[in-house]
Amino acid sequence: MQVLSFKDARKLSSQAIRKRIRLEHYNNHTSGLAANKLQANIVILPDEYAHDFFNFCKLNPKACPLVGQTKLNNPYFDSLGDDIDIRYDVPLYNIYKNGDLVTSVRNIKEYWNNNFIAFAIGCSFSFEDALLNAGLEIDHITNNKVVPMYRTNIKNKKSGPFNSEMVVSMRIFNQKDINKVKQISGNFSFAHGDPIHIGDPIEIGIKNILIPDWGNSPRKKNDYEEYIFWACGVTPQNAIIEARIPFCITHTPGHMLITDISENSLYS
């Protein structure tokens, strides 16, 4: 099997990297890939839960900005790009049964059936390229890691069985750059927008910033830096886990669907 490195993956277009993902040549995280293209979290549910989940996204747009939805028993996201087949085009998928993660797989061909609807939810990876272009450094991209993500005490609005608390992603920036970070990310309402919290993690229920619930552990910030938190598209996974849906499929956190949609066309 020809394995594609993260360094080489960063050179590819959205269509080219999806092709390599479909061939199972790349299953790493997608942060920093396909500059200026929308990345999306994925949730795949049986039709009987689709209406409640759609409403959950609409009630919680900061954490769950819905950017696409397939038709029943149609694995293609026609509105998000050319030949996007949700059965193959995510680097790594999580399979949940009754709220428990049972396995992670490279494709979901054997799990797909005619009762599924897939949802695409905007991802904060989408504004990272704009931050980089503004001269800001992002630790997890520099170090080829997955952004740290945390459960919080911030309540979501309930829809059917979906409730739980918001999940956030965290990045460390210099205090002098906070206004710039807020302004740039605020343009991306389809990708969680401006930060949900800046400062002490304990205030939003995170007891140990060095032990994330998903992703890789961050470094400790310096005195001149600050922890900055964004609403995160892993929020639906948290809701699915707590709702104990009999069966569902999601992306593995950090391993997004890369679309052909230009971020510039979606600015708020």
C-alpha positions in Angstrom: 0.0 0.0 0.0 1.4 3.4 -1.0 1.2 5.6 2.2 1.0 9.3 1.7 2.8 11.5 4.2 1.1 14.5 5.8 3.8 16.8 4.2 2.9 15.5 0.7 -0.8 15.5 1.5 -0.6 19.3 2.1 0.4 19.8 -1.5 -2.7 18.3 -3.0 -6.0 19.7 -4.1 -9.3 18.7 -2.4 -10.2 16.3 -5.2 -6.7 14.8 -5.2 -6.5 14.2 -1.5 -10.0 12.6 -1.5 -8.8 10.3 -4.3 -5.9 9.2 -2.1 -8.2 8.8 0.9 -10.6 6.6 -1.1 -7.6 4.4 -2.2 -6.7 4.2 1.5 -3.3 5.8 0.9 -4.0 8.4 3.6 -5.8 8.0 7.0 -4.1 10.7 9.0 -5.8 13.9 10.4 -6.9 16.5 7.8 -5.9 19.8 9.6 -3.9 22.0 7.2 -5.0 20.1 4.1 -6.6 21.5 0.9 -6.1 25.2 1.7 -9.3 27.4 1.5 -11.6 24.4 1.1 -14.4 23.7 3.6 -13.9 20.7 5.8 -16.8 18.9 7.5 -17.6 16.7 10.5 -19.8 13.7 9.5 -22.7 12.0 11.2 -24.6 9.1 9.5 -27.8 8.0 11.1 -30.8 5.8 10.4 -33.7 7.8 8.9 -35.8 7.5 12.0 -33.4 9.8 13.8 -32.7 12.2 11.0 -35.5 14.7 11.7 -34.5 15.1 15.4 -30.9 15.4 14.5 -31.6 18.0 11.8 -33.4 20.1 14.5 -30.6 19.6 17.0 -28.2 21.2 14.5 -30.6 24.1 13.8 -31.1 24.7 17.6 -27.3 24.6 18.2 -25.8 26.4 15.2 -22.6 27.5 16.9 -21.6 23.9 17.6 -23.4 22.2 14.7 -23.4 24.5 11.6 -25.1 22.2 9.1 -23.5 22.6 5.6 -24.9 19.5 3.8 -27.2 16.6 3.9 -27.6 13.5 1.7 -30.9 12.1 0.5 -32.1 8.8 1.9 -30.0 5.9 0.7 -27.8 8.2 -1.3 -24.1 8.2 -0.2 -23.1 11.1 -2.4 -22.8 14.7 -1.2 -23.6 16.3 -4.5 -23.8 19.8 -3.0 -20.3 19.7 -1.6 -18.2 18.7 -4.5 -17.4 16.3 -7.4 -18.0 12.6 -6.7 -18.0 12.8 -2.9 -18.9 9.3 -1.7 -19.4 9.3 2.0 -18.7 5.6 2.2 -15.0 6.0 1.2 -14.0 9.7 1.3 -13.3 10.2 5.0 -9.8 9.1 6.3 -11.2 7.3 9.3 -14.7 6.5 10.6 -16.1 5.6 14.0 -18.8 3.0 14.4 -21.1 3.4 17.4 -23.6 0.9 18.8 -25.8 1.9 21.7 -23.6 4.9 22.3 -20.4 2.8 22.6 -17.5 3.1 20.1 -17.0 -0.4 18.8 -14.4 0.1 16.0 -12.8 2.6 13.7 -12.5 1.7 10.0 -11.1 3.1 6.7 -14.4 2.8 4.8 -18.0 2.0 5.6 -19.0 -0.1 2.6 -20.0 -3.1 4.7 -22.0 -0.9 7.1 -23.9 1.2 4.6 -27.6 0.4 4.1 -30.7 1.9 2.4 -31.9 3.6 5.6 -29.1 6.0 6.2 -28.9 9.8 5.9 -25.5 11.6 6.2 -25.0 15.1 7.6 -22.0 17.4 7.1 -21.3 19.9 9.8 -18.8 22.8 9.5 -15.4 22.3 11.1 -13.0 24.8 12.7 -10.2 23.4 10.5 -11.8 25.6 7.8 -10.6 28.9 9.3 -7.1 27.7 10.2 -5.7 28.5 6.8 -6.9 32.1 7.2 -5.1 32.3 10.6 -1.9 30.9 9.0 -2.1 33.4 6.2 -2.4 36.1 8.8 1.0 35.1 10.2 -0.2 33.1 13.2 1.2 29.8 14.2 -1.1 26.8 15.1 0.6 24.2 17.3 -1.1 21.1 16.1 -0.5 21.8 12.4 3.2 22.7 13.1 3.6 19.5 15.0 1.4 17.2 12.8 -1.0 16.5 15.6 -4.8 16.4 16.1 -6.3 19.5 17.8 -7.3 18.8 21.4 -11.0 18.6 22.1 -12.9 18.7 25.4 -16.3 18.1 26.8 -17.7 21.1 28.7 -20.5 22.2 31.0 -22.1 24.3 28.3 -25.6 22.9 27.7 -27.0 22.3 24.2 -30.7 22.8 23.3 -32.5 19.4 23.2 -34.1 17.8 20.2 -35.6 14.4 20.6 -33.0 12.1 22.1 -30.2 14.5 21.3 -29.0 16.7 24.2 -25.7 16.6 26.1 -23.1 19.4 26.4 -21.0 21.2 23.9 -17.6 20.0 22.9 -14.9 22.6 22.2 -11.6 22.6 20.4 -8.6 24.6 21.8 -5.7 26.5 20.3 -3.1 28.6 22.0 -2.3 32.1 20.8 -0.3 35.1 22.0 -2.5 37.5 24.0 -1.6 40.4 21.7 -3.2 38.4 18.8 -6.5 37.6 20.4 -8.5 40.4 18.6 -7.0 39.3 15.3 -7.9 35.6 16.0 -11.5 36.6 17.0 -11.9 38.8 13.9 -10.6 36.2 11.4 -12.5 33.2 12.9 -15.6 35.3 13.2 -15.9 35.4 9.4 -16.5 31.7 9.4 -20.0 31.2 10.9 -20.3 28.0 8.8 -17.3 26.7 10.8 -18.2 27.7 14.4 -17.3 31.4 14.0 -15.6 33.3 16.8 -14.4 31.7 20.1 -16.9 30.4 22.6 -14.5 31.0 25.5 -11.1 32.6 26.2 -9.2 32.0 29.3 -9.5 29.6 32.3 -10.6 26.2 31.1 -12.2 25.4 34.5 -14.9 28.1 33.8 -16.4 25.8 31.1 -15.9 22.6 33.0 -12.5 21.4 31.7 -10.6 20.2 34.8 -7.3 19.3 33.1 -6.3 21.1 29.9 -3.5 18.6 29.3 -5.9 15.7 29.1 -8.3 16.2 26.2 -11.3 13.9 25.5 -10.3 13.7 21.9 -7.2 14.6 19.9 -3.6 15.0 21.2 -2.5 16.6 24.4 -1.5 20.3 24.1 1.5 22.0 25.6 1.2 24.3 28.6 0.7 27.9 27.6 3.3 30.6 28.4 2.5 33.6 30.6 2.0 35.8 27.5 -0.4 33.4 25.8 -4.0 32.3 26.3 -6.1 29.3 25.8 -8.8 30.0 23.2 -11.8 27.6 22.7 -14.2 27.2 19.8 -17.4 25.3 19.6 -16.6 21.9 17.9 -18.4 19.6 15.5 -17.6 16.6 17.7 -20.6 17.9 19.8 -23.0 15.6 17.8 -20.8 12.6 18.7 -21.1 13.5 22.3 -24.9 13.8 21.9 -25.1 10.4 20.1 -23.0 8.7 22.8 -25.4 10.0 25.5 -28.5 9.3 23.5 -27.3 5.7 23.0 -28.6 5.5 19.5 -28.6 1.8 18.5 -26.3 2.3 15.5 -24.6 5.3 13.9 -21.4 6.3 12.1 -19.3 9.4 12.4 -15.9 10.6 11.3 -13.1 9.9 13.7 -12.4 13.3 15.4 -9.7 15.2 13.5 -10.3 13.1 10.3 -12.7 15.3 8.3 -14.4 15.1 5.0 -12.6 17.6 2.6 -15.1 19.3 0.3 -14.6 21.3 -2.9 -16.5 24.3 -1.5 -14.4 27.5 -1.3 -14.4 29.0 2.1 -14.5 32.5 0.6 -18.0 31.7 -0.8 -19.3 31.0 2.7 -18.1 34.0 4.6 -20.7 35.4 7.0 
